[in-house]
Structures are given as structure tokens and as C-alpha cells.
Amino acid sequence: MKTLSGQELKFIVWYRTLTTLERLAVNYWLTTGDSRLIAFLREHSERLQRFSYQSLPDCLYQSPLHRG
């Protein structure tokens, strides 16, 4: 079993604070690389306003899900 990095744990804690719609936007971006839904929701969501692509754990960029 892999030990999670501090960055990965921070992402998980943040992700769990999101609403279903916000999680959908993040999941959509991770699977398609298309950030338009996140960009739209950022205008209405404090949690997504704190979202930073640079703060995502490196493992998400290496994931086969991320294509962008």
C-alpha cells in the first residue's frame, strides 16, 4: 500500500469539502483536461476559487485519467 504525500492528503481533504457539482467539475477536468466547467463554477464557489491547478498532487498529472 502506497503512503500518501502531504500534497495528496491536502488534496483529499479539500476535495471532500466540495459539493457534488464541484466534485463533478474537478472529475470532468481530470478525465478530459477541459477546465471550462471549473472556470464557470469558480465564479460562484468559494471552494473552487481556492482551486489551483498547480496545487494538485503530481500523481494526478501522471494519472491516465488526466489528458490535458
C-alpha positions as CSV (number, residue, x, y, z in Angstrom):
1,M,0.0,0.0,0.0
2,K,1.4,3.4,-1.0
3,T,1.8,6.1,1.6
4,L,0.2,9.3,0.5
5,S,2.3,12.5,0.3
6,G,1.3,15.6,2.2
7,Q,0.2,17.2,-1.1
8,E,-2.1,14.2,-1.8
9,L,-3.6,14.3,1.7
10,K,-4.2,18.1,1.3
11,F,-6.0,17.5,-2.0
12,I,-8.2,14.7,-0.5
13,V,-9.2,16.9,2.5
14,W,-10.0,19.8,0.1
15,Y,-11.9,17.5,-2.3
16,R,-14.1,16.2,0.5
17,T,-15.3,19.7,1.2
18,L,-16.7,20.1,-2.3
19,T,-20.3,19.8,-3.2
20,T,-21.4,17.1,-5.7
21,L,-21.4,19.7,-8.5
22,E,-18.0,21.0,-7.6
23,R,-16.6,17.4,-7.5
24,L,-18.2,16.8,-10.9
25,A,-16.3,19.8,-12.3
26,V,-13.0,18.6,-10.8
27,N,-13.6,15.0,-12.0
28,Y,-14.5,16.3,-15.5
29,W,-11.3,18.2,-15.7
30,L,-9.3,15.2,-14.5
31,T,-10.8,12.9,-17.1
32,T,-10.9,15.3,-20.1
33,G,-8.4,18.0,-19.4
34,D,-11.2,20.6,-20.1
35,S,-11.3,23.2,-17.4
36,R,-14.2,25.2,-18.7
37,L,-16.7,23.8,-16.1
38,I,-14.3,24.6,-13.3
39,A,-13.8,28.1,-14.7
40,F,-17.5,28.7,-14.8
41,L,-18.2,27.4,-11.3
42,R,-15.3,29.4,-9.8
43,E,-17.4,32.5,-10.2
44,H,-19.9,31.0,-7.8
45,S,-17.9,28.8,-5.5
46,E,-15.5,30.0,-2.8
47,R,-14.0,26.5,-2.6
48,L,-13.3,26.4,-6.3
49,Q,-11.9,30.0,-6.2
50,R,-9.2,28.5,-4.0
51,F,-8.6,25.7,-6.6
52,S,-5.2,25.9,-8.2
53,Y,-4.1,23.5,-10.9
54,Q,-0.6,23.9,-9.6
55,S,-1.6,22.7,-6.2
56,L,-2.8,19.3,-7.5
57,P,-0.7,16.3,-6.4
58,D,1.8,15.2,-9.1
59,C,0.1,11.8,-9.2
60,L,-3.0,13.4,-10.8
61,Y,-0.9,14.7,-13.7
62,Q,0.7,11.2,-14.1
63,S,-2.7,9.5,-14.0
64,P,-4.0,8.0,-17.2
65,L,-7.2,10.0,-16.4
66,H,-5.6,13.4,-17.0
67,R,-5.3,14.3,-20.6
68,G,-4.5,18.0,-20.6
